[in-house]
Amino acid sequence: MNYLEAKTYLESLAPTLSRPTLDRMNRFVAAYLSQEADIPCIHIGGTNGKGSTVAIADSVLRSRGYKVGRFTGPHLLRWNERFHVDGKAISDEDFARLATKLRDMSEKFGQENKDVGPLTWFEFLTAMAFMHFAECKIDVAVVEVGLGGRFDATTARTNPFVTAITNVSLDHTHLLGDTVEKIAFEKAGIIEPGISVITACHDAALDEVLRVAREKMSPVYALANNDQIVLYINGKREASSPAAPLLSLLKENLSLLGNHQIQNGLLALLAVAKFLIVDKDVKVQMSGSSSEIALGKTPPSPEELVDVIYKCDMETLSAGLKNVRWPGRLQYLQNKDILLDGAHNPAGAQALRAFLDQKYPGFRPLFVISSFETKDVRQLLSSLVHKGERVFVAEAKGRRSSHSKEFLLHCLTLLGAKGKSFPSIAAAVDAARASKERDEFIVISGSFAAIKETMQHFGYTYVEDSYLSNTQV
C-alpha cells in the first residue's frame, strides 16, 4: 500500500467496540509483537490533559538526551501526527510500509483466531506504534491512553516504568459509566502491580485510584490543592512535600497556555523524575521488571522526586519546557487572530472559560462551535458560554454524528446566548472574522473536528504549518 491506500485501509477498520476487550490485542501482541511491545514506557491516562502531559514529558525527556517515542490521539490533520520519534512525525513512506506489514499480520491473525477476528482501528494504530518505536530503537515511549484504560489497547505494552492519571470527570459516559467513581475505575485499569502512579485526581476519583493501587501494591503520588505532592502507600498517606519549586519552574518556562497546563506540567515532571529513578535502578540491577516490588526498592519520597528534577541541567530542562508544542489546545493563530481549543467536555470547557476570563477580561468571546452527539453539550455550553455572547454553530464533517445545529441553537437560547447556524465550520469561521466587533475575540472549540476543519480552511497541510505564524498570545 502507498500512503493514501494505507489511510483508506485504516479508515475502513472496525471502530472500538461498545463492549471492549483486551483479549484480541493481548493475543495479537503475544503472537507477533512480544518484543516490540516490551519497551520502557510512561503510560498516561485520564479524562482531560492526557495529550498535553504526554507532550511535556516527551519534550523534557528529549532535553535529557533520551530518544523518545510518542503515541497520542486524536490527530488533527494527518494520521502521522500520532507517531513521533525524537519530535518528528513518522514519514509517509514508513507509515505506508508499516501499515502494509501490519495489515497482513492482522488479517492472518483474524483467520487463525476467528473468535476475535482482526484488529480494530485503534488496536491497529497501537500495534503500529509498537512496531515503529522498536524499529527506531527508542529509549522510552510516552503513550497516551485512547479511551478509558482498563480495556484500552495501549495496556498491552509490557514494561511500564510509571503510570499517570491526570484527572477524572464525566466524559464518554455511554462507554465508561455515568459516575465519577465508575469512570475512575476504568481509568485506574492502567495501573500495573508495583508500578508508581502519578495523579491529580481528587475526592471520589482519588479514592478509587487509591483503592485499585492498594490492591496492586502500587504507590501513589497525588497532587493536593495543586501545591502539595502526597505519597500514599497501601492507601495510607505516608509523606508530602511542597510542589512550589516545580510550579515556579513551570510558570517561568512552560510554553503551553492556561493554568491547567501548569498542573499537567507538574504531573509530567513527576512522571519524568520517577522514570529517571527507575531507569537507573533497572540498568544497575539488570532486572527484567521496573516494579519497585521486584527491585526491592522503597518508593522515593515526594521531596526526592523534586530533587531529581533539580539535579537536571536547568538550561536544557528549561529549553525542554519552552519547546513543548501541542496544537489545537489553547493555540493562538497570531496572523488570523483566532484561538483554537478542542475543549469537548464540561471540564475542558470550564478550563477554557477560566483562561479566557483571566487572559482577556476586557473582551467578549465570539465562539465557533461544533460538538459530537455523544458529548454532554448542554453542560459544555453552560460551562463555556455566558449570557449575551455570540455563538456560531455548525455540524462537523466526518463519520461521527454531530449534535444538530437546531439543538445547539436551542441550548444557546436557554442560556440567553445569541446563536446563529452555518452550513459548515469554514462558513462559520469566515462569518465570525467578517463580523467580529472590536471587543470580541474569536474562539474555535467544542470538538477537535472543529479545529481540524478550521486548520484545513486556512490551508494548513500539516499541524506544524499552524506554528509558522508564530503562535503566541
HELIX and SHEET records of a PDB file:
HELIX    1   1 TYR A    3  SER A   12  1                                  10    
HELIX    2   2 ASP A   23  TYR A   32  1                                  10    
HELIX    3   3 LYS A   50  SER A   63  1                                  14    
HELIX    4   4 TRP A   79  ARG A   82  5                                   4    
HELIX    5   5 ASP A   92  GLU A  112  1                                  21    
HELIX    6   6 TRP A  121  CYS A  136  1                                  16    
HELIX    7   7 ALA A  153  ALA A  156  5                                   4    
HELIX    8   8 THR A  173  LEU A  176  1                                   4    
HELIX    9   9 VAL A  180  LYS A  187  1                                   8    
HELIX   10  10 ALA A  188  ILE A  190  5                                   3    
HELIX   11  11 ASP A  203  GLU A  215  1                                  13    
HELIX   12  12 ALA A  244  ASN A  253  1                                  10    
HELIX   13  13 ASN A  259  GLN A  285  1                                  27    
HELIX   14  14 GLU A  292  LEU A  295  1                                   4    
HELIX   15  15 PRO A  302  TYR A  310  1                                   9    
HELIX   16  16 MET A  314  LYS A  322  1                                   9    
HELIX   17  17 PRO A  346  LYS A  359  1                                  14    
HELIX   18  18 VAL A  377  LEU A  384  1                                   8    
HELIX   19  19 LYS A  405  LEU A  415  1                                  11    
HELIX   20  20 ILE A  425  SER A  435  1                                  11    
HELIX   21  21 PHE A  448  HIS A  457  1                                  10    
HELIX   22  22 VAL A  463  TYR A  467  5                                   5    
SHEET    1   A10 LYS A  88  ALA A  89  0                                        
SHEET    2   A10 PHE A  83  VAL A  85 -1                                        
SHEET    3   A10 VAL A  68  PHE A  71 -1                                        
SHEET    4   A10 VAL A 140  GLU A 144  1                                        
SHEET    5   A10 CYS A  41  GLY A  45  1                                        
SHEET    6   A10 PRO A 160  ILE A 165  1                                        
SHEET    7   A10 VAL A 197  THR A 199  1                                        
SHEET    8   A10 VAL A 220  ALA A 224  1                                        
SHEET    9   A10 GLN A 228  ILE A 233 -1                                        
SHEET   10   A10 LYS A 236  PRO A 242 -1                                        
SHEET    1   B 6 GLN A 331  LEU A 333  0                                        
SHEET    2   B 6 ILE A 338  LEU A 340 -1                                        
SHEET    3   B 6 GLU A 440  SER A 445  1                                        
SHEET    4   B 6 ARG A 364  ILE A 369  1                                        
SHEET    5   B 6 ARG A 390  VAL A 393  1                                        
SHEET    6   B 6 LYS A 418  SER A 421  1                                        
END                                                                             
